[in-house]
Each structure stands twice: as structure tokens, then as C-alpha cells.
Amino acid sequence: MSFSWARVAGIVQKELRDYRRNRFVILTMAVLPLVFIIVPVVELLLIKVSVSSSKFDTRIGLALLYMLVIPAIVPSVLAAYSVVGEREQGTLEPVLTTPIRREEFLVGKALAVLVPALGIAYVVFGIFLGIVALFADPAVASAVFKGSRLLVQLLFTPLLAGWSIWVGIAISARSVDVRAAQQLGMFASLPPLVVVALMSFNVISPSVPLALGLGAVLLALDGLGWRAVAAMFDRERLVTGGRD
Amino acid sequence: MPGRDGAATVTATRLDGPSTGPALLVEHLSKRFGTRTAFSDVSFQVGSGEVFGFLGPNGAGKTTMVRTLGTLLAPTSGSATVAGIPLTAENGPAIRSRISVMPESPGLYLRLTAAENLECFARLYRLADRQARIERALQAVNLTDRANDLCRSLSKGLRQRVALARALLSDPSVLFLDEPTSGLDPVATREVHELIGALKDRGVTIFLTTHRLEEAERLCDRVAILNTTMRLVGRPDELRAQLFKRSLEVRLRAELASPASVFVGLPGVERWEASASGSYLLTVSDPDAAAPQVARALVHAGADILSIAEPRHSLEDVYLELVDEDVEAKRR
């Protein structure tokens, strides 16, 4: 039996239906982005162009970094719930007794988190850019709309989300408690942000080649993450709760 | 809306046709978790279309057996063939495509409707004609009118029926039911029994684990009693015959003055004992042949006979006898 996208679609559809009716998921998807858009917008609207160039860059970088926290944190919370949550509800065992392969199950779970997370991250970033274009000082807007900064945002949003999802699912597959998994998932999703932060604050001079290079590294980590999660997805352990 | 009788509404047909070999063939199968043995050296086979009951006390290894045959757990040793496919890790997806497992807990997505739950599983089985299958499965469990209700709004009994519909969706060659009536009230239990009976009539091979002995006696063609190791396998009447000697229970209005003079030497009566005032238990080789002779001897002795009957041992008696033996063996 080969990899089936139909089975992946089955998991994605089920997850999205479940999300829509899950108050916790709705709150996570609504409140976190709201928090992470208010702070940077206020920050940018209050910037005075008279500050020193390095302070100016730092504040712009900080504001943009907030935008990248969304694709890092939102999916990690959902992904960390994905396996251990099903196990807690007793819904995992019936799924694992179907012909679904672990790769199909994991890709389905990951896509179901990735799609809304990316949608939210890009929509929020679009709103952020709109506000900056309309209401911020032209110098601030010009700094925000700089090509390399936009590239960092657009490129790193899916890559960070991918990292967070695999880390979250990995933690979820090895956890016995939903809350602990979500807290761990959130922390584990942050390290790649450090690199992005260094670029945003101009500690590492941001450039298109550097952004592409780091993007490639993150992409490779996402690929490795998928393989690592597939390897640690053990039906027996998941069903028996690690009794061995 | 279909009637309440599930038997009348199970209309789905098997897609894969009758199988020639046994539906399940288990040979010397063992499963250990570290130093703990879940079950050891278990062998049995289940014929195609048979309802096979798997009984045993808590911790006997019943659910572990279902999970092992359902490819969720890897056996420690031994071999098995499930739905005609050897039980190996590589064959997991192929086996799972031909079986259905209904775990003890229904495991439904409570924020999804009954139909949405089934749709998800229809996709996982890659079923063609999904909507028709879903409708047929819901019809089979008399739930068409609740198809669009969220599962969290359904009672425990209705959730169990949705889980059964989910298990029927793929028209499995072998259906594993793990304690399907656990925690249900008598009405819901009866409904599930009727559904299982209808599946039996349809020729579905069912592997049923249960604590309820009357359930096993009513529904199963054969039963196995497991207590880590396999204790007995057979038809309920065979098990009774294996464990209990045949006997006649005699009840009289008054005690006999000299029972030995009545019972000793009677053809077919091997031994006798007084069980209560005016009651005697006779061990006999053939109750049908011995009963008239016993009656004649009692009448000849002037006794007033209230009844002469062969005591019927239930499956529960068989089960308790075996489990008590195990408890005694552990004490020793």
C-alpha cells in the first residue's frame, strides 16, 4: 500500500472540523495573533524618526519579530495537542486500527495545523503592513517595507511554522499530558526565532543571500524533523501509554 | 426511520466474498511487556462467519490480544494469520484494511457529528461511494435520524452504536468487538446484542471479548477462556461437559430413611450424595437413561418425588470453576 493523499485529506478535514468547534483552538488562533499585532503596531506608531539609527533599526526589528512569533507559537500549541490530545480522548486507538500509515497520519496532522497557522500569520502580517502604510511615519513605513525585511517575514513564516509543528508533534507523541506537551512545545518552537531576531536587530546584517541561506537550513531542519517524528511515532507506545 | 430491531435493518453485504481458510489462526502467540506477561502461548482458530467469544477476568490479556491481532501491538513470540494475512509489521496496513476494531471506549470525535465521524473513517479506509456506505452503516445501527447530531450530545448507548456503525463501515472480514456492552444500561445492551446477532446472521466473523457470560452464551458459537494462558476453547455445551460430570438432582418431600439402599446399585448411577434436606445429587453416565430408573426406585421406596432434573451449568459456572482453579493454583 502506497502513501495515500486521500487518507491525509481525511485527517485534515476531520482536524479542521474539530478546530472550528473547539473553543480552546479558536481562542488560541484569535487571541495570540491579536496580542502579537497590537504591541508592534503601537511600537511602530510611536517611533520617533529622530532617534539614533541603531535604535530605530532595533525598534523596527522588534516590531517585525512579533510578527514571526505568531507562526512559531500558534502552530506549536495546536501541534502539541494533536497526538496526546487524541490519546487522552481515546480517539487515537480507533484511528490507528485503520489502514492509515504513520506518515499519512503525521502529514495530515501537520497540514491541518500549517494551513490555518499560515493563513492567520499572513493575514495578520497583511493587516500590520496596511496599518503601517496608512498611519506610520513614512520613514518607518519605508524601513518596514524594505525588501530584505519583507523577504525574512514571508520566507520564515512557513519555515518557522514547520519547525514548530514537527517539534510540537514530536513532543505530543512522547507526552502523557496535554498541558505539559503544549508548554514544552511552545518553548521548543522558539530557538529558530533567536536567529531571526539577530537578523531583525541587525546583529547579523540581513541580506537576501543570508536570509535564503538560513531559510535553507531551516527547511532542512523541517525535513529532518519530519523524519525524526515519523521514527518516534510508535503505535505500541501510543496505545499502551509507554508500558514496557 | 428503521424499526428498533437492528436485525431487520442490517443490509450491507460483504465485498470480499467468503474466505476459504480460517478468519483467524493463532499459534503459540505470546505478548510480554518487560517482565509482565499479558498472555502466553495462546493458540486457537476462528472460522469464517463464526462468532468467537473471548472471556477472562480483568488483566487476563483479552484487550491485549485484540490489539495484537489488530496490529497495534507486536507479539513477543508465536504467529498468527488475520483475515488470511500473516501477522507481521509489514502487513499491518493490509490487515487493517480487512478488519475493524471497536475498542471498549467508543473513541468518537465528540465535536463532530455521527456522520462526520463516519466520513473521516470512510476516507481512512479509502472507501468508494462514501455517502452510501455511511448511510448504510447508520441505518444498520438505527441512527439515521441522529446522523447530524454532534456526538457529545448523544447518550453512551448511542455513542456505542455510532462506534459500531464506524466498525461496519468498511465491511470488514473480521470484526473485533472489545467489551461492546461495557457500561451500557440493559436497554442499550439489548440493542447492541440485537445488532451483533444481525451481523452473525449476515455471516460476519466476530471476535468478541466480554465479561458478560450470558452475552457470550447467547451470541457466540464458541468461546475461549483466557487467564494469561488459554484455559479452554469450545462450544459452551462442550465446555460444560468437559468441566462438570453429568448428574441428576432429585428433590423429595421428605428425606429417605436409607438412601444408600435406593441409589446404590442402580444402573447408570455412579455415586450419590445428599445435598440438602430431601435433596440428592446423583452422578450418572447418561441422565436420560438413568432418570426413569431413579424414579421407579424412589416410587418403590415410597418417596414423594418433587422433581428429578439434570442441573444445567451455565457458562458462568464454567468460568468461575476455571478462574477459581487459577486462584487456588496461585495460592499453592
Interface residues (C-beta under 8 A of the other chain):
Chain A: M1 S4 A6 R7 A9 G10 I11 Q13 K14 R17 D18 R21 N22 Q89 G90 T91 L92 E93 P94 V95 L96 T97 T98 P99 I100 R101 R235 E236 V239 T240 R243 D244
Chain B: F33 G34 R67 G70 T71 L72 L73 A74 P93 A94 R96 S97 I99 S100 V101 M102 P103 S105 P106 G107 L108 Y109 L110 R111 L112 E116 E119 C120 F121 A122 R123 L124 Y125 R126 L150 A163 R166
